[in-house]
């Protein structure tokens, strides 16, 4: 069985993160859940930014 392409894996991860973090941050009626989901989203985006900076610096070499 061949391994799926990197694009398919990235799409699946994006959809799962979107459903698990972004939607609760927007649609929850309970403010503590919205705040917690928004904080998790903020942490994930901060980590993504760090990874992208490292990748960009590696590509410049």
N, CA, C, O and CB atoms as a CASP TS submission, in Angstrom:
PFRMAT TS
TARGET T0000
AUTHOR 0000-0000-0000
METHOD Language model
MODEL 1
PARENT N/A
ATOM      1  N   UNK     1       0.841  -1.174   0.000  1.00  0.00           N
ATOM      2  CA  UNK     1       0.000   0.000   0.000  1.00  0.00           C
ATOM      3  C   UNK     1       0.890   1.242   0.000  1.00  0.00           C
ATOM      4  O   UNK     1       1.693   1.413   0.918  1.00  0.00           O
ATOM      5  CB  UNK     1      -0.959  -0.005   1.218  1.00  0.00           C
ATOM      6  N   UNK     2       0.771   2.103  -0.993  1.00  0.00           N
ATOM      7  CA  UNK     2       1.630   3.283  -1.066  1.00  0.00           C
ATOM      8  C   UNK     2       1.223   4.338  -0.038  1.00  0.00           C
ATOM      9  O   UNK     2       0.053   4.463   0.325  1.00  0.00           O
ATOM     10  CB  UNK     2       1.585   3.881  -2.472  1.00  0.00           C
ATOM     11  N   UNK     3       2.207   5.080   0.413  1.00  0.00           N
ATOM     12  CA  UNK     3       1.970   6.164   1.364  1.00  0.00           C
ATOM     13  C   UNK     3       1.325   7.336   0.632  1.00  0.00           C
ATOM     14  O   UNK     3       1.759   7.682  -0.467  1.00  0.00           O
ATOM     15  CB  UNK     3       3.298   6.605   2.055  1.00  0.00           C
ATOM     16  N   UNK     4       0.290   7.959   1.219  1.00  0.00           N
ATOM     17  CA  UNK     4      -0.350   9.096   0.543  1.00  0.00           C
ATOM     18  C   UNK     4       0.615  10.273   0.405  1.00  0.00           C
ATOM     19  O   UNK     4       1.579  10.396   1.160  1.00  0.00           O
ATOM     20  CB  UNK     4      -1.606   9.537   1.312  1.00  0.00           C
ATOM     21  N   UNK     5       0.343  11.117  -0.554  1.00  0.00           N
ATOM     22  CA  UNK     5       1.219  12.246  -0.804  1.00  0.00           C
ATOM     23  C   UNK     5       1.200  13.221   0.375  1.00  0.00           C
ATOM     24  O   UNK     5       0.288  13.204   1.201  1.00  0.00           O
ATOM     25  CB  UNK     5       0.810  12.960  -2.093  1.00  0.00           C
ATOM     26  N   UNK     6       2.209  14.052   0.429  1.00  0.00           N
ATOM     27  CA  UNK     6       2.330  15.029   1.500  1.00  0.00           C
ATOM     28  C   UNK     6       1.153  16.005   1.485  1.00  0.00           C
ATOM     29  O   UNK     6       0.693  16.435   2.543  1.00  0.00           O
ATOM     30  CB  UNK     6       3.652  15.790   1.379  1.00  0.00           C
ATOM     31  N   UNK     7       0.667  16.356   0.301  1.00  0.00           N
ATOM     32  CA  UNK     7      -0.478  17.257   0.194  1.00  0.00           C
ATOM     33  C   UNK     7      -1.732  16.672   0.818  1.00  0.00           C
ATOM     34  O   UNK     7      -2.489  17.382   1.480  1.00  0.00           O
ATOM     35  CB  UNK     7      -0.743  17.590  -1.253  1.00  0.00           C
ATOM     36  N   UNK     8      -1.954  15.385   0.612  1.00  0.00           N
ATOM     37  CA  UNK     8      -3.138  14.727   1.186  1.00  0.00           C
ATOM     38  C   UNK     8      -3.023  14.693   2.707  1.00  0.00           C
ATOM     39  O   UNK     8      -3.998  14.953   3.413  1.00  0.00           O
ATOM     40  CB  UNK     8      -3.302  13.284   0.623  1.00  0.00           C
ATOM     41  N   UNK     9      -1.844  14.375   3.204  1.00  0.00           N
ATOM     42  CA  UNK     9      -1.628  14.333   4.655  1.00  0.00           C
ATOM     43  C   UNK     9      -1.834  15.724   5.248  1.00  0.00           C
ATOM     44  O   UNK     9      -2.478  15.860   6.289  1.00  0.00           O
ATOM     45  CB  UNK     9      -0.205  13.805   4.988  1.00  0.00           C
ATOM     46  N   UNK    10      -1.294  16.760   4.600  1.00  0.00           N
ATOM     47  CA  UNK    10      -1.459  18.133   5.088  1.00  0.00           C
ATOM     48  C   UNK    10      -2.930  18.536   5.083  1.00  0.00           C
ATOM     49  O   UNK    10      -3.389  19.196   6.015  1.00  0.00           O
ATOM     50  CB  UNK    10      -0.639  19.113   4.229  1.00  0.00           C
ATOM     51  N   UNK    11      -3.664  18.154   4.061  1.00  0.00           N
ATOM     52  CA  UNK    11      -5.091  18.476   3.983  1.00  0.00           C
ATOM     53  C   UNK    11      -5.873  17.796   5.102  1.00  0.00           C
ATOM     54  O   UNK    11      -6.733  18.421   5.723  1.00  0.00           O
ATOM     55  CB  UNK    11      -5.658  18.061   2.621  1.00  0.00           C
ATOM     56  N   UNK    12      -5.587  16.541   5.361  1.00  0.00           N
ATOM     57  CA  UNK    12      -6.277  15.815   6.428  1.00  0.00           C
ATOM     58  C   UNK    12      -5.972  16.448   7.788  1.00  0.00           C
ATOM     59  O   UNK    12      -6.873  16.626   8.608  1.00  0.00           O
ATOM     60  CB  UNK    12      -5.864  14.324   6.424  1.00  0.00           C
ATOM     61  N   UNK    13      -4.711  16.785   8.023  1.00  0.00           N
ATOM     62  CA  UNK    13      -4.333  17.419   9.287  1.00  0.00           C
ATOM     63  C   UNK    13      -5.035  18.769   9.429  1.00  0.00           C
ATOM     64  O   UNK    13      -5.544  19.091  10.502  1.00  0.00           O
ATOM     65  CB  UNK    13      -2.796  17.597   9.372  1.00  0.00           C
ATOM     66  N   UNK    14      -5.067  19.562   8.353  1.00  0.00           N
ATOM     67  CA  UNK    14      -5.735  20.858   8.393  1.00  0.00           C
ATOM     68  C   UNK    14      -7.210  20.706   8.723  1.00  0.00           C
ATOM     69  O   UNK    14      -7.729  21.441   9.562  1.00  0.00           O
ATOM     70  CB  UNK    14      -5.568  21.583   7.064  1.00  0.00           C
ATOM     71  N   UNK    15      -7.890  19.778   8.088  1.00  0.00           N
ATOM     72  CA  UNK    15      -9.326  19.582   8.320  1.00  0.00           C
ATOM     73  C   UNK    15      -9.574  19.145   9.765  1.00  0.00           C
ATOM     74  O   UNK    15     -10.502  19.631  10.410  1.00  0.00           O
ATOM     75  CB  UNK    15      -9.902  18.532   7.333  1.00  0.00           C
ATOM     76  N   UNK    16      -8.755  18.238  10.268  1.00  0.00           N
ATOM     77  CA  UNK    16      -8.934  17.776  11.648  1.00  0.00           C
ATOM     78  C   UNK    16      -8.695  18.909  12.645  1.00  0.00           C
ATOM     79  O   UNK    16      -9.447  19.059  13.609  1.00  0.00           O
ATOM     80  CB  UNK    16      -7.986  16.604  11.946  1.00  0.00           C
ATOM     81  N   UNK    17      -7.661  19.696  12.418  1.00  0.00           N
ATOM     82  CA  UNK    17      -7.396  20.824  13.307  1.00  0.00           C
ATOM     83  C   UNK    17      -8.504  21.872  13.213  1.00  0.00           C
ATOM     84  O   UNK    17      -8.903  22.452  14.222  1.00  0.00           O
ATOM     85  CB  UNK    17      -6.042  21.458  12.973  1.00  0.00           C
ATOM     86  N   UNK    18      -8.986  22.104  12.025  1.00  0.00           N
ATOM     87  CA  UNK    18     -10.070  23.068  11.832  1.00  0.00           C
ATOM     88  C   UNK    18     -11.313  22.627  12.595  1.00  0.00           C
ATOM     89  O   UNK    18     -11.923  23.420  13.312  1.00  0.00           O
ATOM     90  CB  UNK    18     -10.392  23.234  10.334  1.00  0.00           C
ATOM     91  N   UNK    19     -11.679  21.375  12.440  1.00  0.00           N
ATOM     92  CA  UNK    19     -12.870  20.868  13.107  1.00  0.00           C
ATOM     93  C   UNK    19     -12.697  20.805  14.621  1.00  0.00           C
ATOM     94  O   UNK    19     -13.655  20.998  15.370  1.00  0.00           O
ATOM     95  CB  UNK    19     -13.218  19.496  12.573  1.00  0.00           C
ATOM     96  N   UNK    20     -11.471  20.534  15.067  1.00  0.00           N
ATOM     97  CA  UNK    20     -11.240  20.368  16.499  1.00  0.00           C
ATOM     98  C   UNK    20     -10.923  21.639  17.249  1.00  0.00           C
ATOM     99  O   UNK    20     -11.113  21.694  18.464  1.00  0.00           O
ATOM    100  CB  UNK    20     -10.146  19.422  16.705  1.00  0.00           C
ATOM    101  N   UNK    21     -10.444  22.669  16.561  1.00  0.00           N
ATOM    102  CA  UNK    21     -10.009  23.879  17.265  1.00  0.00           C
ATOM    103  C   UNK    21     -10.741  25.123  16.786  1.00  0.00           C
ATOM    104  O   UNK    21     -11.279  25.874  17.599  1.00  0.00           O
ATOM    105  CB  UNK    21      -8.519  24.072  17.092  1.00  0.00           C
ATOM    106  N   UNK    22     -10.768  25.348  15.495  1.00  0.00           N
ATOM    107  CA  UNK    22     -11.322  26.602  14.980  1.00  0.00           C
ATOM    108  C   UNK    22     -12.831  26.670  15.191  1.00  0.00           C
ATOM    109  O   UNK    22     -13.336  27.687  15.667  1.00  0.00           O
ATOM    110  CB  UNK    22     -10.994  26.758  13.493  1.00  0.00           C
ATOM    111  N   UNK    23     -13.544  25.635  14.855  1.00  0.00           N
ATOM    112  CA  UNK    23     -15.001  25.672  15.022  1.00  0.00           C
ATOM    113  C   UNK    23     -15.426  25.856  16.475  1.00  0.00           C
ATOM    114  O   UNK    23     -16.305  26.675  16.740  1.00  0.00           O
ATOM    115  CB  UNK    23     -15.613  24.401  14.477  1.00  0.00           C
ATOM    116  N   UNK    24     -14.842  25.132  17.428  1.00  0.00           N
ATOM    117  CA  UNK    24     -15.218  25.407  18.823  1.00  0.00           C
ATOM    118  C   UNK    24     -14.883  26.836  19.258  1.00  0.00           C
ATOM    119  O   UNK    24     -15.593  27.412  20.083  1.00  0.00           O
ATOM    120  CB  UNK    24     -14.522  24.423  19.746  1.00  0.00           C
ATOM    121  N   UNK    25     -13.822  27.402  18.717  1.00  0.00           N
ATOM    122  CA  UNK    25     -13.460  28.773  19.090  1.00  0.00           C
ATOM    123  C   UNK    25     -14.510  29.763  18.615  1.00  0.00           C
ATOM    124  O   UNK    25     -14.682  30.821  19.220  1.00  0.00           O
ATOM    125  CB  UNK    25     -12.091  29.144  18.511  1.00  0.00           C
ATOM    126  N   UNK    26     -15.201  29.436  17.556  1.00  0.00           N
ATOM    127  CA  UNK    26     -16.174  30.364  16.987  1.00  0.00           C
ATOM    128  C   UNK    26     -17.596  30.058  17.453  1.00  0.00           C
ATOM    129  O   UNK    26     -18.354  30.981  17.754  1.00  0.00           O
ATOM    130  CB  UNK    26     -16.108  30.322  15.470  1.00  0.00           C
ATOM    131  N   UNK    27     -17.967  28.796  17.517  1.00  0.00           N
ATOM    132  CA  UNK    27     -19.374  28.432  17.671  1.00  0.00           C
ATOM    133  C   UNK    27     -19.826  28.050  19.073  1.00  0.00           C
ATOM    134  O   UNK    27     -21.025  27.876  19.289  1.00  0.00           O
ATOM    135  CB  UNK    27     -19.666  27.323  16.784  1.00  0.00           C
ATOM    136  N   UNK    28     -18.940  27.916  20.012  1.00  0.00           N
ATOM    137  CA  UNK    28     -19.362  27.486  21.341  1.00  0.00           C
ATOM    138  C   UNK    28     -20.156  28.578  22.040  1.00  0.00           C
ATOM    139  O   UNK    28     -19.827  29.760  21.932  1.00  0.00           O
ATOM    140  CB  UNK    28     -18.152  27.093  22.185  1.00  0.00           C
ATOM    141  N   UNK    29     -21.191  28.186  22.749  1.00  0.00           N
ATOM    142  CA  UNK    29     -21.993  29.148  23.509  1.00  0.00           C
ATOM    143  C   UNK    29     -21.330  29.500  24.837  1.00  0.00           C
ATOM    144  O   UNK    29     -21.592  30.555  25.413  1.00  0.00           O
ATOM    145  CB  UNK    29     -23.396  28.592  23.759  1.00  0.00           C
ATOM    146  N   UNK    30     -20.482  28.617  25.306  1.00  0.00           N
ATOM    147  CA  UNK    30     -19.831  28.842  26.602  1.00  0.00           C
ATOM    148  C   UNK    30     -18.529  29.609  26.383  1.00  0.00           C
ATOM    149  O   UNK    30     -17.659  29.191  25.620  1.00  0.00           O
ATOM    150  CB  UNK    30     -19.558  27.489  27.336  1.00  0.00           C
ATOM    151  N   UNK    31     -18.424  30.730  27.068  1.00  0.00           N
ATOM    152  CA  UNK    31     -17.278  31.612  26.824  1.00  0.00           C
ATOM    153  C   UNK    31     -15.960  30.962  27.218  1.00  0.00           C
ATOM    154  O   UNK    31     -14.947  31.206  26.561  1.00  0.00           O
ATOM    155  CB  UNK    31     -17.450  32.915  27.583  1.00  0.00           C
ATOM    156  N   UNK    32     -15.936  30.146  28.264  1.00  0.00           N
ATOM    157  CA  UNK    32     -14.663  29.527  28.655  1.00  0.00           C
ATOM    158  C   UNK    32     -14.180  28.540  27.593  1.00  0.00           C
ATOM    159  O   UNK    32     -12.975  28.393  27.390  1.00  0.00           O
ATOM    160  CB  UNK    32     -14.810  28.812  30.008  1.00  0.00           C
ATOM    161  N   UNK    33     -15.101  27.870  26.921  1.00  0.00           N
ATOM    162  CA  UNK    33     -14.693  26.976  25.824  1.00  0.00           C
ATOM    163  C   UNK    33     -14.162  27.769  24.635  1.00  0.00           C
ATOM    164  O   UNK    33     -13.180  27.373  24.007  1.00  0.00           O
ATOM    165  CB  UNK    33     -15.876  26.096  25.378  1.00  0.00           C
ATOM    166  N   UNK    34     -14.813  28.889  24.328  1.00  0.00           N
ATOM    167  CA  UNK    34     -14.330  29.741  23.235  1.00  0.00           C
ATOM    168  C   UNK    34     -12.937  30.268  23.537  1.00  0.00           C
ATOM    169  O   UNK    34     -12.061  30.268  22.672  1.00  0.00           O
ATOM    170  CB  UNK    34     -15.295  30.912  22.994  1.00  0.00           C
ATOM    171  N   UNK    35     -12.739  30.716  24.767  1.00  0.00           N
ATOM    172  CA  UNK    35     -11.431  31.251  25.147  1.00  0.00           C
ATOM    173  C   UNK    35     -10.358  30.164  25.125  1.00  0.00           C
ATOM    174  O   UNK    35      -9.240  30.404  24.670  1.00  0.00           O
ATOM    175  CB  UNK    35     -11.502  31.888  26.537  1.00  0.00           C
ATOM    176  N   UNK    36     -10.693  28.974  25.614  1.00  0.00           N
ATOM    177  CA  UNK    36      -9.727  27.874  25.612  1.00  0.00           C
ATOM    178  C   UNK    36      -9.377  27.462  24.179  1.00  0.00           C
ATOM    179  O   UNK    36      -8.209  27.243  23.859  1.00  0.00           O
ATOM    180  CB  UNK    36     -10.284  26.667  26.393  1.00  0.00           C
ATOM    181  N   UNK    37     -10.379  27.358  23.333  1.00  0.00           N
ATOM    182  CA  UNK    37     -10.123  26.982  21.939  1.00  0.00           C
ATOM    183  C   UNK    37      -9.329  28.070  21.224  1.00  0.00           C
ATOM    184  O   UNK    37      -8.449  27.768  20.418  1.00  0.00           O
ATOM    185  CB  UNK    37     -11.446  26.717  21.198  1.00  0.00           C
ATOM    186  N   UNK    38      -9.635  29.329  21.513  1.00  0.00           N
ATOM    187  CA  UNK    38      -8.880  30.419  20.899  1.00  0.00           C
ATOM    188  C   UNK    38      -7.431  30.401  21.367  1.00  0.00           C
ATOM    189  O   UNK    38      -6.527  30.686  20.582  1.00  0.00           O
ATOM    190  CB  UNK    38      -9.526  31.771  21.226  1.00  0.00           C
ATOM    191  N   UNK    39      -7.199  30.074  22.624  1.00  0.00           N
ATOM    192  CA  UNK    39      -5.822  29.991  23.151  1.00  0.00           C
ATOM    193  C   UNK    39      -5.063  28.848  22.486  1.00  0.00           C
ATOM    194  O   UNK    39      -3.902  29.011  22.110  1.00  0.00           O
ATOM    195  CB  UNK    39      -5.833  29.795  24.691  1.00  0.00           C
ATOM    196  N   UNK    40      -5.701  27.709  22.339  1.00  0.00           N
ATOM    197  CA  UNK    40      -5.055  26.577  21.671  1.00  0.00           C
ATOM    198  C   UNK    40      -4.726  26.946  20.223  1.00  0.00           C
ATOM    199  O   UNK    40      -3.644  26.631  19.728  1.00  0.00           O
ATOM    200  CB  UNK    40      -5.964  25.317  21.718  1.00  0.00           C
ATOM    201  N   UNK    41      -5.657  27.610  19.552  1.00  0.00           N
ATOM    202  CA  UNK    41      -5.416  28.039  18.178  1.00  0.00           C
ATOM    203  C   UNK    41      -4.233  29.003  18.119  1.00  0.00           C
ATOM    204  O   UNK    41      -3.394  28.905  17.223  1.00  0.00           O
ATOM    205  CB  UNK    41      -6.676  28.699  17.589  1.00  0.00           C
ATOM    206  N   UNK    42      -4.166  29.923  19.060  1.00  0.00           N
ATOM    207  CA  UNK    42      -3.051  30.872  19.110  1.00  0.00           C
ATOM    208  C   UNK    42      -1.720  30.151  19.306  1.00  0.00           C
ATOM    209  O   UNK    42      -0.734  30.478  18.646  1.00  0.00           O
ATOM    210  CB  UNK    42      -3.267  31.889  20.238  1.00  0.00           C
ATOM    211  N   UNK    43      -1.688  29.181  20.201  1.00  0.00           N
ATOM    212  CA  UNK    43      -0.463  28.406  20.432  1.00  0.00           C
ATOM    213  C   UNK    43      -0.050  27.626  19.190  1.00  0.00           C
ATOM    214  O   UNK    43       1.131  27.569  18.845  1.00  0.00           O
ATOM    215  CB  UNK    43      -0.656  27.445  21.606  1.00  0.00           C
ATOM    216  N   UNK    44      -1.033  27.025  18.521  1.00  0.00           N
ATOM    217  CA  UNK    44      -0.727  26.254  17.310  1.00  0.00           C
ATOM    218  C   UNK    44      -0.199  27.161  16.203  1.00  0.00           C
ATOM    219  O   UNK    44       0.740  26.791  15.498  1.00  0.00           O
ATOM    220  CB  UNK    44      -1.976  25.500  16.822  1.00  0.00           C
ATOM    221  N   UNK    45      -0.786  28.333  16.045  1.00  0.00           N
ATOM    222  CA  UNK    45      -0.315  29.248  15.011  1.00  0.00           C
ATOM    223  C   UNK    45       1.077  29.790  15.332  1.00  0.00           C
ATOM    224  O   UNK    45       1.888  29.995  14.428  1.00  0.00           O
ATOM    225  CB  UNK    45      -1.297  30.402  14.844  1.00  0.00           C
ATOM    226  N   UNK    46       1.357  30.023  16.621  1.00  0.00           N
ATOM    227  CA  UNK    46       2.699  30.451  17.014  1.00  0.00           C
ATOM    228  C   UNK    46       3.735  29.386  16.669  1.00  0.00           C
ATOM    229  O   UNK    46       4.813  29.701  16.164  1.00  0.00           O
ATOM    230  CB  UNK    46       2.743  30.762  18.516  1.00  0.00           C
ATOM    231  N   UNK    47       3.407  28.131  16.940  1.00  0.00           N
ATOM    232  CA  UNK    47       4.329  27.042  16.622  1.00  0.00           C
ATOM    233  C   UNK    47       4.498  26.886  15.111  1.00  0.00           C
ATOM    234  O   UNK    47       5.600  26.618  14.631  1.00  0.00           O
ATOM    235  CB  UNK    47       3.831  25.728  17.235  1.00  0.00           C
ATOM    236  N   UNK    48       3.415  27.052  14.370  1.00  0.00           N
ATOM    237  CA  UNK    48       3.491  26.982  12.913  1.00  0.00           C
ATOM    238  C   UNK    48       4.403  28.075  12.370  1.00  0.00           C
ATOM    239  O   UNK    48       5.185  27.840  11.449  1.00  0.00           O
ATOM    240  CB  UNK    48       2.092  27.102  12.292  1.00  0.00           C
ATOM    241  N   UNK    49       4.301  29.258  12.939  1.00  0.00           N
ATOM    242  CA  UNK    49       5.152  30.363  12.514  1.00  0.00           C
ATOM    243  C   UNK    49       6.626  30.055  12.761  1.00  0.00           C
ATOM    244  O   UNK    49       7.473  30.364  11.923  1.00  0.00           O
ATOM    245  CB  UNK    49       4.755  31.645  13.241  1.00  0.00           C
ATOM    246  N   UNK    50       6.933  29.454  13.893  1.00  0.00           N
ATOM    247  CA  UNK    50       8.315  29.070  14.194  1.00  0.00           C
ATOM    248  C   UNK    50       8.810  28.047  13.179  1.00  0.00           C
ATOM    249  O   UNK    50       9.922  28.166  12.664  1.00  0.00           O
ATOM    250  CB  UNK    50       8.427  28.501  15.627  1.00  0.00           C
ATOM    251  N   UNK    51       7.992  27.052  12.893  1.00  0.00           N
ATOM    252  CA  UNK    51       8.380  26.006  11.929  1.00  0.00           C
ATOM    253  C   UNK    51       8.604  26.613  10.549  1.00  0.00           C
ATOM    254  O   UNK    51       9.573  26.273   9.870  1.00  0.00           O
ATOM    255  CB  UNK    51       7.298  24.898  11.854  1.00  0.00           C
ATOM    256  N   UNK    52       7.715  27.506  10.135  1.00  0.00           N
ATOM    257  CA  UNK    52       7.861  28.124   8.816  1.00  0.00           C
ATOM    258  C   UNK    52       9.115  28.989   8.731  1.00  0.00           C
ATOM    259  O   UNK    52       9.770  29.027   7.689  1.00  0.00           O
ATOM    260  CB  UNK    52       6.632  28.963   8.489  1.00  0.00           C
ATOM    261  N   UNK    53       9.453  29.679   9.810  1.00  0.00           N
ATOM    262  CA  UNK    53      10.688  30.470   9.824  1.00  0.00           C
ATOM    263  C   UNK    53      11.915  29.584   9.707  1.00  0.00           C
ATOM    264  O   UNK    53      12.862  29.913   8.992  1.00  0.00           O
ATOM    265  CB  UNK    53      10.772  31.305  11.098  1.00  0.00           C
ATOM    266  N   UNK    54      11.897  28.453  10.416  1.00  0.00           N
ATOM    267  CA  UNK    54      13.034  27.517  10.330  1.00  0.00           C
ATOM    268  C   UNK    54      13.143  26.965   8.914  1.00  0.00           C
ATOM    269  O   UNK    54      14.237  26.903   8.354  1.00  0.00           O
ATOM    270  CB  UNK    54      12.877  26.352  11.354  1.00  0.00           C
ATOM    271  N   UNK    55      12.015  26.563   8.333  1.00  0.00           N
ATOM    272  CA  UNK    55      12.041  26.040   6.966  1.00  0.00           C
ATOM    273  C   UNK    55      12.527  27.092   5.980  1.00  0.00           C
ATOM    274  O   UNK    55      13.296  26.778   5.071  1.00  0.00           O
ATOM    275  CB  UNK    55      10.655  25.547   6.558  1.00  0.00           C
ATOM    276  N   UNK    56      12.092  28.329   6.146  1.00  0.00           N
ATOM    277  CA  UNK    56      12.527  29.393   5.248  1.00  0.00           C
ATOM    278  C   UNK    56      14.025  29.628   5.376  1.00  0.00           C
ATOM    279  O   UNK    56      14.703  29.850   4.373  1.00  0.00           O
ATOM    280  CB  UNK    56      11.761  30.688   5.538  1.00  0.00           C
ATOM    281  N   UNK    57      14.546  29.582   6.587  1.00  0.00           N
ATOM    282  CA  UNK    57      15.986  29.776   6.765  1.00  0.00           C
ATOM    283  C   UNK    57      16.774  28.618   6.170  1.00  0.00           C
ATOM    284  O   UNK    57      17.869  28.820   5.647  1.00  0.00           O
ATOM    285  CB  UNK    57      16.326  29.931   8.248  1.00  0.00           C
ATOM    286  N   UNK    58      16.229  27.406   6.244  1.00  0.00           N
ATOM    287  CA  UNK    58      16.913  26.255   5.643  1.00  0.00           C
ATOM    288  C   UNK    58      16.907  26.339   4.123  1.00  0.00           C
ATOM    289  O   UNK    58      17.874  25.938   3.475  1.00  0.00           O
ATOM    290  CB  UNK    58      16.255  24.949   6.093  1.00  0.00           C
ATOM    291  N   UNK    59      15.831  26.857   3.555  1.00  0.00           N
ATOM    292  CA  UNK    59      15.734  26.958   2.098  1.00  0.00           C
ATOM    293  C   UNK    59      16.654  28.035   1.539  1.00  0.00           C
ATOM    294  O   UNK    59      17.070  27.952   0.383  1.00  0.00           O
ATOM    295  CB  UNK    59      14.301  27.246   1.687  1.00  0.00           C
ATOM    296  N   UNK    60      16.977  29.044   2.342  1.00  0.00           N
ATOM    297  CA  UNK    60      17.869  30.115   1.890  1.00  0.00           C
ATOM    298  C   UNK    60      19.311  29.671   1.807  1.00  0.00           C
ATOM    299  O   UNK    60      20.106  30.323   1.131  1.00  0.00           O
ATOM    300  CB  UNK    60      17.764  31.299   2.809  1.00  0.00           C
ATOM    301  N   UNK    61      19.673  28.605   2.456  1.00  0.00           N
ATOM    302  CA  UNK    61      21.071  28.126   2.473  1.00  0.00           C
ATOM    303  C   UNK    61      21.455  27.483   1.178  1.00  0.00           C
ATOM    304  O   UNK    61      22.590  27.030   1.027  1.00  0.00           O
ATOM    305  CB  UNK    61      21.289  27.144   3.600  1.00  0.00           C
TER
END
